[in-house]
Amino acid sequence: MPKLFQTILLLIASNVFMTFAWYGHLRNLGHRHWIIAALVSWGIASMEYMLQVPANRIGAEVATVAQLKIMQEAISLTLFVPFAMLYLREKWSWNFLWAALCIMGAVFFMFRR
């Protein structure tokens, strides 16, 4: 499997964990003390790091660090919008689309040759 594809798959998986670690507690642990939410989030985030670190190491062999960061941000936004709407029950906003277009512009400029 090509290294860039491995990187993308690992970044997608790590971003799923990251999104739940950062925002999942708002729905599930809103009634609990913040320290409980932080501890649960740290546990979830540890899985994110177990995927993010190899993603960046593999990706650094075929992309620049700036490209890796922009790729991560694009993946993060792509996953966050459905998460926000479906899991956190946020209402659709056109700002999701405008933000996505800005990120896609960043991807374009970072990867153009």
TIKOLTOR-737218 format. One record per residue: residue in three letters; x negated, y, z of N, C-alpha, C, CB in turn. Coordinates in steps of 0.2 Angstrom, whole numbers, plus 5000, padded with zeros to 4 digits. Each point is the difference from the previous one (the first is absolute). Glycine has a CB too. Layout:
# residues N
ALAXYZXYZXYZXYZ
...
This chain:
# residues 113
MET499649945000500450065000499550065000501049945006
PRO499250114990499650065000500050045006500250014988
LYS499250025014499950035006500550065001498849975000
LEU501450074995500450055001500749975001499450074992
PHE500849885005500749975002500049975007500149974988
GLN499350005014500049985007500150065005499249914997
THR500450145001500150065004500750035001498850034996
ILE501549974998500750035000500549955004499850054989
LEU500149895011500449955004499950015007500049924991
LEU499350095011499950015007500250065003499049934998
LEU501050134998500250065002500850005000499050054994
ILE501349925002500849995001500149975006500249994988
ALA499549955014500149965006499950055006499849894994
SER499650145006499850045006500550065001498849974998
ASN501450064996500550055001500749985003499450064990
VAL500849885008500649985003499950005008500349924990
PHE499250055012499850005008499950075002499549894999
MET500250154997499950075003500750045000498850004995
THR501649995001500650045000500549975006499950014987
PHE500149935014500349975006499750035007500449904993
ALA498950105007499750025006500150085001499149914998
TRP500950134997500150075001500750025001499050014993
TYR501549955004500750035000500549955002499650074991
GLY500249875009500549945002500350015007499449934993
HIS500250105012500250015007500550055000498949975004
LEU501250084991500550055001500749975000499350084994
ARG500849865002500649975000500149955006500050014987
ASN499549955014500049945005499950025007499749934990
LEU499850125011499850015007500150075002499249914998
GLY501350124999500250075002500250015007500350024988
HIS500049935015500350005006499449985006501249984995
ARG498250005002499549985005499550055001500249894996
HIS499450115009499550055002499550004994500249985013
TRP499550084986499650004994499449965000500350124999
ILE499449865007499449965001500249934997499650075010
ILE501049914991500249934998500050004992500749985010
ALA499550074987500050014993499350014997501150055001
ALA498549985003499350014998499649935000500050125004
LEU500249845001499649945001500349954994499950015013
VAL500749994986500349964995499750024993501149985007
SER498950084992499750034994499349984999500850105001
TRP498849915004499349985000499949924998499750095008
GLY500749874994500049934999500249994992500349975012
ILE500250074986500149994993499550034995501250015003
ALA498550055000499450034996499449965000500550115003
SER499449845001499449965000500149964994499950005012
MET500749984986500049964994499950044994500849935006
GLU499450134994499950054995499250004999501050075002
TYR498649945003499350014999499749934998500050095009
MET500349864992499749934998500150004993500249945011
LEU500250094986500150004992499750064997501149945002
GLN498950125001499750064998499350004999500950065005
VAL498749915000499350004999499849964995499950025012
PRO500349924987499849964994500250034993500049905007
ALA500650134993500250044994499550054998501249985003
ASN498650065002499550064998499349974999500750075007
ARG499149884996499449974998500049974993499849975012
ILE500749994986500149974994500050064995500649895004
GLY499950164997500150054996499450054998501249995004
ALA498450015001499450055000499549974994500150035012
GLU500049914987499649964994500250034993499849905008
VAL500850124992500350014993500350075000500249884998
ALA499850165007500350075000499650045005501249954997
THR498950125002499750045005500450015006499550064990
VAL500349965015500350015006500650054999499049985007
ALA501050074989500550054999500649964996499250105000
GLN500649864996500549964996500449955005499350014989
LEU500349965015500349955005500550045004499049935001
LYS500850135002500550045004500650024996499050045006
ILE500949984988500650024996500549944999499350104995
MET500349855003500449934999500449995006499149964992
GLN500650045014500349995006500650045002498949965004
GLU501050114994500650055001500649984995499150095004
ALA500749894990500549994995500449945003499350054990
ILE500449905012500349935002500450025007499149934995
SER500650115009500450025006500650034999498950015005
LEU501150044990500650044999500549954996499450114999
THR500449854997500449954996500449955005499250014990
LEU500449975015500449965005500450045005499049924999
PHE500750145003500450045005500750024998498950045004
VAL501249984990500750034998500549945001499550084992
PRO500449865005500549955002500149985007499749964989
PHE499750045015500049995007500450055003498949955000
ALA501050124999500450055003500750004999499050074999
MET501249914994500750004999500449935002499750074990
LEU499949885009500449935002499949995007499849964989
TYR499650055014499949985007500250055005499149924996
LEU500650145003500250065004500650044999498850015001
ARG501549974993500750034998499950074999500649915006
GLU498950114991499950074998500450014993498850015005
LYS501550054994500350014994499650024995500950045006
TRP499349944988499650024994499950074999500449904994
SER499050125004499850074999499650014993500150035013
TRP500150024983499650004994499250025002501050044994
ASN498949985012499350015002499649945000500450095007
PHE499949854994499749944999499749994993500749955009
LEU499750074986499850004993499450054999501249964996
TRP498950105006499550054999499349985003500950094999
ALA499249885007499349985003499749954997500550035011
ALA499949924986499849944996499650034994500949925005
LEU499450134992499750024994499350045001501250014995
CYS498850025011499450035002499449955001500750105005
ILE499549854998499649945002499749974993500649985012
MET499950014984499849974993499650044996501149945000
GLY499050135001499550044997499350005003500950084998
ALA499149915009499349995003499749934997500450075010
VAL500049884990499749944997499850014993500849935007
PHE499550104989499850024993499350035000501250014996
PHE498850055008499450035000499449975003500750105000
MET499449865005499549965003499749944996500550035011
PHE499949944984499849944996499950024993500749935008
ARG499450134990499950024993499250004999501150074999
ARG498749914995499350004999499850064995500049885001
